[in-house]
Amino acid sequence: MDRRSALLILFAAALLLSSCAFSGAKKAPEESPAESTLADDLEVHFFNAGKADAILLTTGESAVLIDAGEKGFGKTILAYLEERSIEKLDYLIVTHFDKDHVGGAAKVLNSIPVGTVLQNGSPKDSEEYKKYVRALSGAGIEPLTVRERLSFTLDGVQYTVDPPRRAEYAADTSNNSSLIVSVQNGENRFLFLGDAQTERLSEFLDADAAAYDVLKLPHHGKDEPLLSALLASAKPGYAVITSSDGEPESAAVVETLNAAGVQVLLTREGAVTFQSDGETLRLIP
Protein backbone atom coordinates (compact mmCIF):
# COMPACT_ATOMS: atom_id res chain seq x y z
CA MET A 1 0.00 0.00 0.00
CA ASP A 2 1.42 3.36 -0.98
CA ARG A 3 1.64 6.33 1.34
CA ARG A 4 -1.31 8.15 -0.29
CA SER A 5 -3.67 5.19 0.16
CA ALA A 6 -2.66 4.77 3.81
CA LEU A 7 -3.43 8.43 4.54
CA LEU A 8 -6.85 8.16 2.91
CA ILE A 9 -7.72 5.10 5.02
CA LEU A 10 -6.64 6.85 8.22
CA PHE A 11 -8.67 9.95 7.34
CA ALA A 12 -11.81 7.88 6.67
CA ALA A 13 -11.41 6.09 10.00
CA ALA A 14 -11.07 9.39 11.83
CA LEU A 15 -14.27 10.65 10.23
CA LEU A 16 -16.13 7.49 11.26
CA LEU A 17 -14.96 7.74 14.87
CA SER A 18 -15.84 11.44 14.97
CA SER A 19 -19.34 10.72 13.68
CA CYS A 20 -19.90 8.03 16.30
CA ALA A 21 -18.64 10.30 19.06
CA PHE A 22 -21.00 13.12 18.12
CA SER A 23 -23.98 10.80 17.71
CA GLY A 24 -23.51 9.60 21.25
CA ALA A 25 -22.95 13.03 22.79
CA LYS A 26 -25.70 15.12 24.39
CA LYS A 27 -27.06 17.89 22.27
CA ALA A 28 -27.08 21.40 23.70
CA PRO A 29 -30.62 22.16 24.92
CA GLU A 30 -32.59 24.32 22.56
CA GLU A 31 -33.50 27.68 23.97
CA SER A 32 -37.20 27.97 24.71
CA PRO A 33 -38.99 31.16 23.72
CA ALA A 34 -38.40 33.90 26.28
CA GLU A 35 -41.23 34.05 28.78
CA SER A 36 -42.45 37.39 30.05
CA THR A 37 -41.32 37.92 33.61
CA LEU A 38 -43.15 39.68 36.39
CA ALA A 39 -42.99 40.27 40.12
CA ASP A 40 -45.86 39.07 42.27
CA ASP A 41 -45.06 41.60 44.98
CA LEU A 42 -44.38 44.97 43.35
CA GLU A 43 -45.27 47.88 45.61
CA VAL A 44 -45.37 51.45 44.33
CA HIS A 45 -45.43 54.04 47.11
CA PHE A 46 -46.06 57.73 46.46
CA PHE A 47 -44.90 59.63 49.54
CA ASN A 48 -46.89 62.50 50.97
CA ALA A 49 -44.03 64.92 50.37
CA GLY A 50 -46.00 68.12 49.87
CA LYS A 51 -45.64 69.74 46.45
CA ALA A 52 -42.74 67.45 45.66
CA ASP A 53 -42.08 64.04 44.17
CA ALA A 54 -40.72 61.00 46.00
CA ILE A 55 -41.78 57.58 44.72
CA LEU A 56 -40.44 54.22 45.86
CA LEU A 57 -40.88 50.98 43.90
CA THR A 58 -39.99 47.76 45.69
CA THR A 59 -40.19 44.00 45.28
CA GLY A 60 -38.77 41.34 47.54
CA GLU A 61 -35.44 41.69 45.73
CA SER A 62 -35.27 45.27 44.43
CA ALA A 63 -35.78 48.92 45.32
CA VAL A 64 -35.92 51.95 43.03
CA LEU A 65 -36.43 55.55 44.15
CA ILE A 66 -37.74 58.11 41.68
CA ASP A 67 -36.94 61.58 43.03
CA ALA A 68 -36.44 62.42 46.69
CA GLY A 69 -38.63 65.37 47.62
CA GLU A 70 -37.35 68.63 49.09
CA LYS A 71 -34.46 69.25 51.46
CA GLY A 72 -35.08 67.36 54.69
CA PHE A 73 -37.38 64.77 53.15
CA GLY A 74 -34.54 62.27 52.85
CA LYS A 75 -35.06 61.43 56.54
CA THR A 76 -38.64 60.36 55.85
CA ILE A 77 -37.54 58.18 52.95
CA LEU A 78 -34.82 56.55 55.06
CA ALA A 79 -37.24 55.89 57.91
CA TYR A 80 -39.65 54.21 55.49
CA LEU A 81 -36.83 52.05 54.11
CA GLU A 82 -35.69 51.08 57.60
CA GLU A 83 -39.22 50.05 58.61
CA ARG A 84 -39.21 47.62 55.69
CA SER A 85 -35.64 46.40 56.26
CA ILE A 86 -34.53 47.79 52.89
CA GLU A 87 -30.80 48.41 53.22
CA LYS A 88 -29.93 49.59 49.69
CA LEU A 89 -31.35 51.08 46.53
CA ASP A 90 -30.69 49.44 43.20
CA TYR A 91 -31.45 52.68 41.36
CA LEU A 92 -32.01 56.32 42.21
CA ILE A 93 -33.63 58.17 39.30
CA VAL A 94 -33.55 61.97 39.50
CA THR A 95 -36.00 63.16 36.87
CA HIS A 96 -34.68 66.74 37.01
CA PHE A 97 -32.89 69.05 39.40
CA ASP A 98 -35.59 71.31 40.80
CA LYS A 99 -35.37 71.41 44.59
CA ASP A 100 -38.67 69.56 45.06
CA HIS A 101 -37.24 66.53 43.25
CA VAL A 102 -33.55 66.46 44.17
CA GLY A 103 -33.67 68.10 47.61
CA GLY A 104 -33.65 64.90 49.66
CA ALA A 105 -31.26 62.97 47.41
CA ALA A 106 -28.05 63.95 49.22
CA LYS A 107 -29.32 62.57 52.54
CA VAL A 108 -30.25 59.28 50.89
CA LEU A 109 -26.89 59.01 49.09
CA ASN A 110 -25.01 59.81 52.30
CA SER A 111 -26.90 57.17 54.28
CA ILE A 112 -27.38 53.96 52.29
CA PRO A 113 -25.73 52.19 49.33
CA VAL A 114 -27.11 53.09 45.93
CA GLY A 115 -26.25 50.92 42.94
CA THR A 116 -26.90 53.23 39.98
CA VAL A 117 -27.93 56.87 39.71
CA LEU A 118 -29.74 58.06 36.59
CA GLN A 119 -30.13 61.77 35.91
CA ASN A 120 -30.98 64.22 33.16
CA GLY A 121 -28.46 66.55 31.53
CA SER A 122 -29.68 69.94 32.76
CA PRO A 123 -27.92 70.82 36.05
CA LYS A 124 -29.05 73.78 38.16
CA ASP A 125 -27.09 76.36 40.10
CA SER A 126 -28.72 75.60 43.44
CA GLU A 127 -27.61 74.50 46.90
CA GLU A 128 -29.69 71.31 46.59
CA TYR A 129 -27.92 70.36 43.37
CA LYS A 130 -24.48 71.11 44.84
CA LYS A 131 -25.21 68.90 47.87
CA TYR A 132 -26.38 66.14 45.55
CA VAL A 133 -23.12 66.34 43.57
CA ARG A 134 -21.04 66.28 46.75
CA ALA A 135 -22.98 63.27 48.03
CA LEU A 136 -22.37 61.41 44.78
CA SER A 137 -18.65 62.09 45.09
CA GLY A 138 -18.61 60.99 48.71
CA ALA A 139 -20.36 57.74 47.80
CA GLY A 140 -17.98 57.14 44.89
CA ILE A 141 -20.85 57.10 42.40
CA GLU A 142 -20.54 58.28 38.81
CA PRO A 143 -24.10 59.09 37.74
CA LEU A 144 -25.35 58.11 34.31
CA THR A 145 -26.79 61.04 32.34
CA VAL A 146 -29.55 59.52 30.23
CA ARG A 147 -29.39 60.81 26.66
CA GLU A 148 -30.98 57.86 24.86
CA ARG A 149 -33.93 55.75 25.87
CA LEU A 150 -32.72 53.23 28.44
CA SER A 151 -34.38 50.03 29.65
CA PHE A 152 -33.55 47.58 32.42
CA THR A 153 -35.30 44.80 34.34
CA LEU A 154 -35.18 44.24 38.09
CA ASP A 155 -36.78 41.19 39.69
CA GLY A 156 -39.15 40.81 36.76
CA VAL A 157 -40.17 44.48 36.62
CA GLN A 158 -39.29 46.35 33.42
CA TYR A 159 -38.22 50.00 33.61
CA THR A 160 -37.84 52.37 30.66
CA VAL A 161 -36.33 55.83 31.09
CA ASP A 162 -37.12 58.31 28.33
CA PRO A 163 -34.81 61.37 28.09
CA PRO A 164 -35.56 64.85 26.73
CA ARG A 165 -34.84 65.27 23.05
CA ARG A 166 -33.37 68.78 23.35
CA ALA A 167 -30.81 70.61 25.45
CA GLU A 168 -33.01 73.72 25.65
CA TYR A 169 -36.74 74.34 25.49
CA ALA A 170 -38.66 77.50 24.70
CA ALA A 171 -40.32 77.41 28.13
CA ASP A 172 -38.93 76.14 31.44
CA THR A 173 -36.02 73.99 30.31
CA SER A 174 -35.63 72.43 33.76
CA ASN A 175 -39.15 70.98 33.91
CA ASN A 176 -39.22 70.13 30.24
CA SER A 177 -35.95 68.23 30.62
CA SER A 178 -37.60 65.75 32.97
CA LEU A 179 -36.78 62.09 32.54
CA ILE A 180 -40.03 60.20 31.98
CA VAL A 181 -40.14 56.73 33.53
CA SER A 182 -42.46 53.93 32.50
CA VAL A 183 -42.70 50.71 34.49
CA GLN A 184 -44.30 47.43 33.48
CA ASN A 185 -45.00 44.47 35.71
CA GLY A 186 -46.80 41.84 33.67
CA GLU A 187 -50.10 43.41 32.67
CA ASN A 188 -49.76 46.38 35.03
CA ARG A 189 -48.20 49.60 33.74
CA PHE A 190 -47.19 52.85 35.46
CA LEU A 191 -46.08 56.17 33.95
CA PHE A 192 -44.16 58.81 35.92
CA LEU A 193 -43.99 62.13 34.09
CA GLY A 194 -41.79 64.21 36.40
CA ASP A 195 -42.61 67.87 35.76
CA ALA A 196 -42.87 67.53 31.97
CA GLN A 197 -44.72 70.40 30.36
CA THR A 198 -46.23 70.90 26.91
CA GLU A 199 -43.08 70.65 24.77
CA ARG A 200 -41.75 67.60 26.59
CA LEU A 201 -45.15 65.89 26.71
CA SER A 202 -45.60 66.49 23.01
CA GLU A 203 -42.35 64.76 22.07
CA PHE A 204 -43.08 61.88 24.46
CA LEU A 205 -46.58 61.32 23.09
CA ASP A 206 -45.17 61.29 19.57
CA ALA A 207 -42.93 58.38 20.58
CA ASP A 208 -45.14 56.46 23.02
CA ALA A 209 -48.68 55.28 22.35
CA ALA A 210 -48.95 52.76 25.19
CA ALA A 211 -51.78 52.59 27.70
CA TYR A 212 -51.05 52.81 31.44
CA ASP A 213 -52.99 51.81 34.53
CA VAL A 214 -51.49 54.50 36.75
CA LEU A 215 -50.39 57.97 35.67
CA LYS A 216 -48.29 60.20 37.91
CA LEU A 217 -49.47 63.55 36.64
CA PRO A 218 -46.76 66.05 35.65
CA HIS A 219 -46.02 69.32 37.42
CA HIS A 220 -48.12 68.66 40.53
CA GLY A 221 -51.47 68.88 38.80
CA LYS A 222 -51.08 72.29 37.22
CA ASP A 223 -53.06 73.18 34.10
CA GLU A 224 -51.66 71.48 31.00
CA PRO A 225 -52.97 72.08 27.46
CA LEU A 226 -52.07 68.52 26.43
CA LEU A 227 -53.87 66.83 29.34
CA SER A 228 -56.78 65.61 27.22
CA ALA A 229 -54.39 64.24 24.59
CA LEU A 230 -52.37 62.55 27.33
CA LEU A 231 -55.46 60.89 28.78
CA ALA A 232 -56.65 59.78 25.35
CA SER A 233 -53.28 58.14 24.72
CA ALA A 234 -52.48 56.67 28.15
CA LYS A 235 -56.06 55.72 29.10
CA PRO A 236 -55.24 55.50 32.82
CA GLY A 237 -57.56 54.14 35.46
CA TYR A 238 -55.80 56.15 38.18
CA ALA A 239 -54.05 59.52 38.28
CA VAL A 240 -51.78 60.44 41.19
CA ILE A 241 -51.13 64.13 41.88
CA THR A 242 -48.30 65.24 44.17
CA SER A 243 -49.54 68.53 45.63
CA SER A 244 -49.85 70.28 48.98
CA ASP A 245 -52.59 72.09 50.87
CA GLY A 246 -50.69 75.35 50.39
CA GLU A 247 -50.21 74.71 46.65
CA PRO A 248 -53.09 72.46 45.61
CA GLU A 249 -53.72 70.92 42.22
CA SER A 250 -55.77 72.72 39.58
CA ALA A 251 -59.50 72.23 40.00
CA ALA A 252 -59.81 72.24 36.19
CA VAL A 253 -57.32 69.35 35.96
CA VAL A 254 -59.30 67.31 38.49
CA GLU A 255 -62.52 68.07 36.60
CA THR A 256 -60.96 66.87 33.34
CA LEU A 257 -59.74 63.67 35.00
CA ASN A 258 -63.14 63.00 36.56
CA ALA A 259 -64.88 63.59 33.23
CA ALA A 260 -62.58 61.00 31.66
CA GLY A 261 -63.51 58.45 34.33
CA VAL A 262 -60.08 58.52 35.97
CA GLN A 263 -59.85 58.00 39.73
CA VAL A 264 -57.88 60.89 41.22
CA LEU A 265 -55.53 60.30 44.15
CA LEU A 266 -53.94 63.25 45.95
CA THR A 267 -50.79 62.72 48.01
CA ARG A 268 -51.65 65.82 50.07
CA GLU A 269 -54.46 63.71 51.51
CA GLY A 270 -52.00 60.94 52.43
CA ALA A 271 -49.46 58.65 50.86
CA VAL A 272 -50.72 56.51 47.98
CA THR A 273 -49.61 52.89 47.63
CA PHE A 274 -50.35 50.33 44.93
CA GLN A 275 -49.64 46.62 44.97
CA SER A 276 -49.20 44.73 41.71
CA ASP A 277 -48.86 40.99 41.15
CA GLY A 278 -48.52 41.43 37.41
CA GLU A 279 -52.18 40.69 36.77
CA THR A 280 -54.18 42.67 39.30
CA LEU A 281 -53.58 46.09 40.77
CA ARG A 282 -54.94 47.26 44.09
CA LEU A 283 -54.73 50.27 46.35
CA ILE A 284 -53.69 49.53 49.91
CA PRO A 285 -54.28 51.74 52.96
N, C-alpha and C positions, 0 to 999 in steps of 0.2 A: 504494500500500500504506500502510495507516495505521500509526501508531506501535505499537499493540498487536500487530498481525500481525508486524511486523519483530522485535519482542522475542521472540515465540514461536519464530520461525525461528532466531534466534541461540541461544536456549536449547537447542533440539533439536540444533543442530549441535555445541554444546559437550558435550552428553551423548554424542553419537556419537563424538567425538574422545576423550573420557574413557574410553569403553568400549574403544575400540581400544588406547589406551595401556595400560590394565590388562591386556588380554588378551595383550599382547606382553611384559609385565613378568614377571620371575621371581617365583615364589611363595616365601614364607618357608618354609624346610624344616620339615616337621612333626617335633615332638619325638618321639624314639623312647622306648619305655618305659625307665625308669631301670634300669640293670643293677647288680647287686650288686657292690660293689668289694671287693677284698681285697689284702693285701700278700703277696708270695711269699717274704718274708724277715723275717717278724716273729720277734724273739728276746725271750724273757721270762726274765729272770735274777733269781733269788732269792739275794741275798747271804747268805753265812754271817756273820751279824751278831750271833751269840749270841741271847739271848732278846729279840729286837728285829726290827722289820720294815724292810727296804729292798729294793725291787723295781724293776728297771729294764726298761722295754719299749722296744725300738728296732726301726726299719726303716732302710732306706737313707736315708730322708728325714725321720725323726722320732725323738724321744726323750722318754719320759715316765717320771718317777720317782714311785713311790708310797711315801711315807715315807722316812726317812733314817737310821734306826738311832739309837743313843745318841750322846752327846757324844763327839767324836773320830772317829766313823765316817765323817764327811764326807770325810776324807782318802782313805779306801779307795774311796769312790764316785768321787771325782775322779780317782784313779789309774786306775780301771777305764775311765772315760770317755776319759781321755787315751790309753790303750793302743789304743782303738778310734777315735781321731781324732774324737770327738764333742765339739764345742766349745760347744754350747748345749743347753738343755732346752726343749722346747715347753711342757711342763706339769710342775709339781711339785704333787702331790696329797698333802696332809697329812690323813690320815684322822681323827686326833685328836691332842691335845696332850700325851699322856703322854711322858715323857722317852725311852722306847725307840722312839718313832716320829718325834719332832720334833728329837731331840738333835743330829743331824748336819746339820739343814737350814740353819742359819746359815752354816756353812762353805761349803756348796754355793752359797747365795745370794750370799755374799761373793766367790766365785771365778769363776763363769761366768754368762753371760746366761741368764735364765729368762723365757720368754714370759708364762705365766699361772700364778698360784698359786691353787689351790682348797683351801679349808679348811672345817672345821665351825664351829659357832657357840658352842662351849663352851671358852673360854680357861681357862688354868690359871695360878695364881700360882706360877710356878717360874722358875728361872734360865734353863732351856732355852727356855722360851716367850719370856721377855724378850729373849734373844739373837736369837731368830727374828724378833721384831717389829722389833728394831733393824736386822737385816740386810735386811728388807723395805724399811724406810725408806731405808737406804743405797743400795739398788738402785733406788729410785724405783718400787717395785711396790706397787700397791694390790690386796691379795688379794681374791678373790671368795669370800664366805661362801655356801656352797651351802645353800639353804633349800627348793628345789624340784628335782625330778629333772632332771638336766642331761645332755645328750648332745652329743657332737662326734665328728668323724671326722678322722683324721690318716693320710695316705698309705694310705687304704683300710681302716684299722683303726677300728672303731667302739667308742667308749668311752661308758659310761653311769655317772653318779655319782648314787647314791641317798642322800639325806640322812636324818637322824633325823627322826621325826615330832613329837618333843616337845622342850621345853627342859630338862626334868628327868625323871629316871627314879627309880623306887623304889630301885634298887640300882645303884651305880657309874655315875653319869651320864657320866663321862668316857669309859669304854669303850663304854657303850651309845649314845653320841653319835657313834660312828664312822661316817664316810662309807663306804659299800659300793660298790665299783667292779666293774662287769662289762665285759668286753672281748670283742669278737667279731671274728674274722678269717675271713671266709668261713664254713666249717663248724666252725671251731675256736672254742671259747668258754672263757673264764677268769673265775673269780669270786674277788675279794679282799675278805675280810670284816673287815679291821681287827681290832679286839678286841671285836667285837659279842658281847654276851651275850644271855641268854634273852629279855628284853623287846625288844631291837632285832632279834634274829633272828626273833622272832615276827611283828613288823610287816613285816619284809622278805619273809618267806615268804608272808604274806597277799597281797602285791602282786606277787610274782615266782614263776612256776611253771616257769621255763625249766630245761633241762638244761645242764650244764657239763662240759667235759672235765677241767678242772683246777680244784681248789678249794684256795684258801689258807685253811687252817683258822683260825678266830678264836681270839684269846687264847692263842696259843702252845701249843695242844694241851691245854688244861686241860679238866677234865670239863665237859660241857655237856648239860643235860637234853634239849635239842632236837636233839642230834646225829643221832639216828636219823631224825627228821622231815626234817632238812636233807639227809641222804643220799638219802632216798626221793624228795625233790623234785629235787635237783640231779643225782643219778645220775652222780657223777664217776667217771672212770677213775683219776685221780690225786688224792692229797691231799698238799699241802705243809705241813709244820709248822715254824715258826720257833722253835726252842728252843735251849737250851744244855746242856752237860754238867752244869753246876751246878744248872740248873733245867730238867730234862728234861720232855718231854711225858707226859701221863697214860698209863699202861699200859692202862687200861680204854678210853681213846679209841682207841689203836692196835688193840686187840683188836676193837672195834666196826667200825673201818675194814676190818680184814682179813676179818672175817666177812661184810662187805658186798661183798667182792671188789675193794676199792679198793687200789691200789698206794700205799704210804706212803713219802714222801720227807722226810727230816729234814735241815734246813740245818745242824744241829750236826755232821753227818757230812760236810759239804762243800756248797758252793754248788750250787744246782739250776738248770739251764738247759734251756728248751724252745725248739725251733724249729718255726715254723708256716708253711706255704705256703698256708694257707687250705683245704686239703683233708686233708693229713696232718700229724700232730703227732709229734715225736720228741724224746727226751731226748738231750742231747749231753754228753760228758764235760766 
